[in-house]
Amino acid sequence: MIKRNLLVIGLAVLLSACGFQLRGTGGNEITITELDLSARNAYGEVVTQLRRTLENSGVNVHKGAPYKLVLTNEQDEDRAVSSTRASRSAEYELTTTVDYVIKGRNDALLMGDKVEVRRYFVRDGNNVTAGSQESEQIRREARRELVQRLMVRLQQITPEHLDELQRKADERAKAEARAEQEAQRIQDETPQQSPMQMPAQ
């Protein structure tokens, strides 16, 4: 048993020395070099932390970047999941979610998804102040984890992938424009029937 554990540890050290990493276990390595960032809550904690994390990871966050990350909706919800004998809600589930989209040139929607974090905490019904402070601390921790999960999503997106999505969006836009032009041409070439006139009595 000990030999097998030593062998596993030795292989892990050897692989890490060669630069090998399991997918999804790396640091905040992101290949996107520039990004525009906005949110419905422009001064919210999530977008502020995300901006700082992106900049610390070497991303140039600025208006006019070719791709724009938009946090479209952020929500905090908590609900009681268990109660004490005195019918006081004791255990709560806190769910923090953020919806996001990535847009390209001409405001084309390239992709969108949602990130969610769930936390559980016990609120003491006899100490409301302490319970409120604890729940607020847990909310802050949940937002930090939300930012980390957003960074993991962004690490999986390459500039090449975004360029390909933009190319497809451009092709769809051109096809839709051609279809509208063709529909308008057909309408213009179709003789319009004049209203039927009734004979005068």
Secondary structure, 3 states (H helix, E strand, C coil): CHHHHHHHHHHHHHHHHCCCCCCCCCCCCCCCCEEEEEECCCCCHHHHHHHHHHHHCCCEECCCCCCEEEEEEEEEEEEEEEECCCCCEEEEEEEEEEEEEEECHHHCEEEEEEEEEEEEEECCCCCHHHHHHHHHHHHHHHHHHHHHHHHHHHHCCCHHHHHHHHHHHHHHHHHHHHHHHHHHHHHHHCCCCCCCCCCCC
